[in-house]
């Protein structure tokens, strides 16, 4: 049986640098992926990467350091997360970015900047390339192809990992994978690096770890295979308590199992005209307040992490467009999907939404009373018109995930730990295998791409002896 020095499971954001750097140190590297192409979530990601003390910051006269980045992270996440890994990330991110720039990564002249998608850092340190995650692939894919051509990396696509091979002493010595025809293959390796993505697409893991249905916009191969294989050897999943939903996803008319941001139901897109009510028919936030973090935390406390936005004919007629998607698609949703309802009375609308008619009417009456005098009980300020003209509309919105929050317990060398807290020999993890929760209870701008690339690079350098 052929033997490799390093087997990297997952040819994405963390797996590519892990394989490249291990190969550069002379290791015989096997790179596996269930997909038919390399790149993983880089094909979907906006590619934002945070790094402090980068040469692009220096070009713009921005003074920054890893110490300041770390302090800002800990303030934003309220002292949560794994400090050791946050420190490992911020201390090495600028070097990762320098490597990528030297490899041909393109960045616009205005980078870095404050990240408009999240509550910002205290200074610009989020670097976003012009073509998002695909910008990284433009410079990294040729490096992989060259390493494959030279025989430094053996690339096997269409190989879904099913198990890790135990070495009989509590560690691992290889990987078992299944090809597209259902045939099983065993690959022996002295070190195994799990970079196979999260569990975002796994209904089983969403129910088990979060008690929630699977509502995601995520890479199709993020199905939890790495977690299942590692748990069979005693690994633990940690940091699930840090889960925060992305606010405002709706079901897709063309694929009801797919959820994504299709409406401008956030003040960062437009001042809201509608109100938001939870599944009890009550408002739970001032809809015009800025701050993604605040909205995420309020939604996390609602039943099923779902809510209805309510509006009327006048709002539909006079407000800036609510939806990003074409009106024809919106109409199809109102005709065919249970999350889109309209009715000629508030009471009928409530019944269609499985809300208490009396509760919803009281909520709307109280909003209208506050709107009339310019003093809202939720302290909302932007209230252009009342909700009073039939027909009335309701669109159900949900908390959604684009990343995995739970991750494998690992030490600061990224060696996966067993239930007793001891390292599982020769088994390492990076990327979403460590979970977003490792960074605490906050979306730190550019954390996922930056840390995945950085931890993959560090593992590729360090696991070769």
N, C-alpha and C positions, 0 to 999 in steps of 0.2 A: 504494500500500500504506500502511495506517495506521501511524503511528509513535507509540511511547510513549517517555516519558523513562526509565521504569524498568519492567522486567519481573521479577516475583518468581515463581519457579517453586516452588510448594509453599505451600499455605495452611494451615500448621500453626503450631507453637509459635514458630518464628523468622519464618516468612513473614508471619504476620498483623501483628506489630508493624512489620516492615520496610515493608509496604505502607501501614500507617496513618501512620507517621511520614514516609515519602516524600510521601504525599498531603498531609499537613499542611503540608509545605514548598512546596506548589504544583505538585508534579510530576504529570504524567499517568501513572498507574500501571496496569499490567496484572498481575492476580493469577491464575495458572493452578494447577489441581490436577487430578490424575488421578481423585480420588474424586468422589462426587456431593454432598459437603458439606465445609465448611471444618472445620478442627480437627486433622487429622492424628493424631499419637500422643497428643494431649491426651484423646482419647476412651478411651485405655487407661491413661494415666499416673496414679500416685497424686498427682502434682502437687507433690511436695516441692520447695521452692525455697529455697536458702540465700542469705543476704544479711547482711553485717556492718554495724553502725551503723544498722540500720533503726529506724524510729520505733516499731515493735512491740516491739523489744528495749528501747528506752528506756522504753516504757510499763511493762515488767516490771522495770525497774531493772538490765537486763543491759548492762554496759559492754563495747563491742566496737568494732572498727575494721577497715577493709580491710587495713591492715598486719598486724594480728593474724590475720585470716582467711588471708591469703596465707602467712604463716609457718606456720600450722597445716597448710595444704594441702601445702606443700613437705615438712614433716615426715612427714605421713601417706603421701604418695606416694613417699617415700624419694628426693626430689630428682629425680624423673623428670617427663616432660611438657614442655609448651611454656610456659616461665615468662612470656613476653610476653603470651600469651593468658589465662593464669590471672590475671595482674595486671590485664589489661583487664576481665576478668569481675568480679573481687572489687571493683575500684575503682568499678564502675558498677551493681552489682546492687541496692544499696539504693535508688538513684534509680528503677530499673525497678520495684521493689516499690511505691514511693510512687506512681508513675504508675498502677499497677494498682489500688491501694487507692482512689485518687481516681476511678478509672473504675468503682468499685463492687465490686471483689473482696472477698469475705467471708472473714474469718479468725476463728477462735474465740479467746476471751480468753486461752487458755493458750499461744498461739503467740507466738514460736517455742519449740521444745523440742529435746531431744536426739533424733536420729533413731533409732528402735528397730531399723531394718532394716540399719543398717551400723555399723561401729565408729565411735564418736562423735567429733565435734569436741571441742575443749577447753572449749566452752561452748555453750549453746543458740543456734543460728543457722539452724536448718532450719524454715522456715515451710510448713506443710501445710494447705491449705484443706479445709473439711469435705467437699466433694464431689470431692476429687481434681482431676484435670485438667479435669473438666467445670466446675469453679468458674470457671476462667479463661474458658471459652467463654461462660459466662453474662454476663460483662461485656464480652468482646471481640467476640462475634458481633454485638450491636447496633451497635457502632462500625463494623464492616465494612459492615453493611447500610445504615447511614446514609451512609457514604462512597460506596457503590455508587449509592444513590438520588440523591446529589448529582452523580454523574458524575465524582467524584474518583478512583474505582477502577473499573476494568472487570474483573469477575469472570467467569472462564470455567472452569467445572467440567467433569469428564469429559474433560479434555485431558491426555493422557500425553505428556510431552516425549520426543522421539526424538533430537533433535540440537540443537546450538548453531550459529548462523549465523556463520561466520568473516567478519571484515571485510577480509581480504586483507593485513593488516599484522600478523598475529599476535594480534589481539584478537577480540572478538565484537561483533556488532551486532544480535543477535536470537535467537529461539528457534523451533524447528520442533516441532510437536506433532501428535498424532493423536487424533481424537475417537472416540467409541464405535462409530461406523459404519465406522471405518477410513480416513476421509478425512484428508488431511494439510493442516495450516494453518501458515503462516509469519507470525510476529509480529516486527516490527522494533522495537528498543529501543536507546537510547543506553547503558543500563547493564542488566546482567542479574545478579540475585541468586539463587543456587541455595540453596533451602531445602527441597529435595524429599525429605528423609529419607535413611536409611541404606540398607545393602544386606542387612539382616537376612534378608529373604525370598529372597535369591539363592543358590541352590545353587552356581552358578558362582563367585561371589565367596568363599564359605566355603571351597571347595576350593582356589581359587587363592591366597587371602591367608592362610588359617589351616590348610589341610590337614585340614579337619574336615568332617563332614557337617552339613547345616543342621538344627539343633535349636533352634527359637526359639519364643518367644511374643512376637509383634511385629505392628505395623501391616501389613495386607496389601499396602499400596502401597509399602512400604520395599523396593523391588526393585533398587536400584542404578542407576536411569536417569540420575541426575545425575552419578554417577561415570563411567559409560560415555561420556556426551556430553563431559564435561570431559577425559577421558583421550584422546579423539579429537583434541583440540587440544593435547595434550602435557602435561596436568596429571598430577601424581603422587599416589599414595595413600601416606600415611605413618602412623606410630604403630601399625601392626598388632602390633608386638611387645608392646604393653601389654595385649593381650587377657586378660581374666580371666573364667572361666565363673561363671555363677550356679549354685550347687550344689543338686542334688537334684530335677531335673525328671524326670517320668515321662511316657510316652506316654498319650494320651487314648483311652479305649475307643471314644468316638464319632467320633474323628478321629485315627487313628494317626499322621498327619503333624504333629500339633500336640503340643507338649511344654509342660508347665507344672508348677508346684509343687502336687502333689496329696497328698503325704505329709508327716507331721511328722518327717521324718528330719533333724532339726536340734535341738540343745539349746535354741534360742530358742523352740521350740514345746513341747517336753516333754523330760524326761531320757530318753535313748535306752535301750531294752531290747535292740535288735538290734545286730549287728556289721556293718561295711562291709568288703567285700573287693573288690580290683581284679580285672582280667580274668586275672590269674595265680593268683587264689585267695588272695592275701595281704592282710592288714589293712594299711592305710597311714595311719591316724590314730587317735587316742583319740577315740572317737565322742562323748564327752560334753563335750569342750572347747569353750568359747565362742569366738566370734570368726569372723565371716564371712570376713575377709581371710585368716586362716590356712587355713581350709577350702578357699577358692578356689585358693590357691597349691598346696596338696597335691593337689587334684584336677587342676590343670593339668599336673602331672607324671605323671599316669597315662595308660596307653594308651587311646586313643580318648576320653579324659576321661569314662569311664564306670565304674560300679561296681555291685556287687550288695549289697543289704542282705539279711542272712540271719537268720531267726528260726524259732521252732518253735511247736507247738500250744499249749504253756503260755503263751508270750509273747503269742500272738494272743488267748488267752482272758483273761489277767490284766492285760495292760498297758493304759494309757490308749490310746485309739484311735490307730492309726498313720496312718490316712488322713483327709483332710478330706472326701473324696467319700463318697457313701452306700455301704453295704455291698453293696447289689445291684450297683452299678457295679464294685466291687472284684471281686466274684465273676465278673462277665462278663469282666473282664480275665484272671483266672486260667484261665478256660475257653478264651479265644480269642486272647490276645496272647502272643507269644514272650517278652516282657520280664517276664512274671508266671509263675512256675513253682512247683510243689509236688511233693513225692515222699515216699515212705515211708522212704527212707534218705538219708543224706548223699551217698553215692556216686551214687545215682540222680539226686539233685538237681543234683549237679555236672555229670553228663553232660547233663542237660536245659539247663543254663546254658552248656554248652561250656567248662566249667572242668575242670582236672585233678582227678579224684576224690581221689587221694592228697593233693594239695596242700590242697584244701579241708578234708579230714578232719583233717589236721595242724593247720591254722589253728583249726578249731573246738575240737579237743582242747586246744590250748594256751590258748585263751580260757577254756574250762571249768576247766582246772587253775588258772589265775589267779583265776577267779571263786570257786573253792572256798576259797582261802586269803586272798582279799581283796587280792591284789597282782597287778595286770595288767602284762604286759610293755610295753604301750603307755602305761602310767600312767593308764589310765582309772580313774575312781573309782566311777561309778554302774554296778553290775553286779548287778541284782536276782536273776536266776536264770540257770542254765546253759542252753545250747541243746542239749537232749537228748531231747525228747519228740516222736515222730512224730505227724502228718506235719510235714515241714520245708518252709519257704517261702523263696523268693528273689524279689526285685523289683529289676529293673535300673533304676538311676538314672543320669542323665546331666548333664554340664555343659550349660547352656542359655544362650542370649543373649536379652536383651530390648532391647539397644541395639547399635549398630555401633561398633566400636573404631577401625577404620581411617578416616582422613579425608583430604580434599584438602589438600595443602600450600598454605599461605597465609601472607602476611605479617601484621604486627600491625594493618594496616588492613583485614584480612580479604579482601584481593585475592588471588585464586587464582594460584599460581605454576606455571610450566612446568618441564620437566625440568632446565633450566639454572639454575633459581632466580629467573628474571625474572618480573615480574607479567604475567599475561595481561590485556591492556587491557580494562577495562569488565566484568570477570567477578569476582564476589564470592561468598562462601559463608558460611553460618551453620548452626547446629543440627547435626544428625547428619552433615551434609556435611563438617564438620570432625572428626567422630569423637569418641568418648569418650576415646580414647587421648591426645588433646590435653591432658587433665588428669593424665596419668601412669598409673602402674601401681597404681591404687587407685580404689575407688568412693568418691569424695568426696560426702558427703550433699548431695542437692539440686543437684548440679552440672549435670545435663543440662537440666532445665527452666529453671533460673536463667540459665545461659549462653545458651541458645537465645533466650529472651525478650530478654535484654540485648543480645546481638550483633545480633539482628534490629532492635531499636530503634536501636542505634547506626548500623547500616548505612542504615536509612531516613533518619536525620538527615544522614549524611555523604556519601552518593553523589549527592545533589542539588546541582547547582552553578548 
